[in-house]
């Protein structure tokens, strides 16, 4: 069976944390690729609306790695409740999919 590709979104508090999590995920073959982008977020926490600069990680992986990926992120993450959202991939080029599966295999 071919592993199903997913993209996982995860926000972190800064570049150093993003780099540590990204490197760990790729080194441990939990992700084929991680991209980090600066963003600004508004959210409700402790009963109040908050606003912070964050770094968004886009993590390319396969669904069978999601549970282990969540556990690994939570071990390094500085937030009490890290955002870890998996999105299905509906279409992908065959060559990229082959590379991604090989990278996490």
WOWO-V958738 format. One record per pair of residues at least 24 apart in sequence whose C-alpha atoms are under 8 Angstrom apart, sorted by the first residue. I is the first residue (numbers start at 0). J is the second residue. Records with the same first field share a line. If there is no record, write none. Layout:
I->J ; J
This chain:
2->61 ; 62 ; 63 ; 100
3->61 ; 62 ; 63
4->59 ; 60 ; 61 ; 62 ; 87 ; 88 ; 96 ; 100
5->59 ; 60 ; 61 ; 62 ; 85 ; 86 ; 87 ; 88
6->57 ; 58 ; 59 ; 60 ; 61 ; 85 ; 86 ; 87 ; 88
7->56 ; 57 ; 58 ; 59 ; 60 ; 83 ; 84 ; 85 ; 86
8->55 ; 56 ; 57 ; 58 ; 82 ; 83 ; 84 ; 85 ; 86
9->55 ; 56 ; 57 ; 58 ; 81 ; 82 ; 83 ; 84
10->53 ; 54 ; 55 ; 56 ; 81 ; 82 ; 83
11->53 ; 54 ; 55 ; 56 ; 76 ; 77 ; 78 ; 81
12->52 ; 53 ; 54 ; 77 ; 78
13->52 ; 53 ; 54
14->54
16->76
17->54 ; 56
20->72 ; 75 ; 76
21->56
24->68 ; 71
28->102 ; 103 ; 104
29->60 ; 64 ; 65 ; 67 ; 68 ; 103
30->58 ; 59 ; 60 ; 61 ; 68 ; 102 ; 103
31->58 ; 59 ; 60 ; 99 ; 100 ; 102 ; 103
32->58 ; 59 ; 60 ; 99
33->57 ; 58 ; 59
34->58
59->99
60->99 ; 100 ; 103
61->100 ; 103
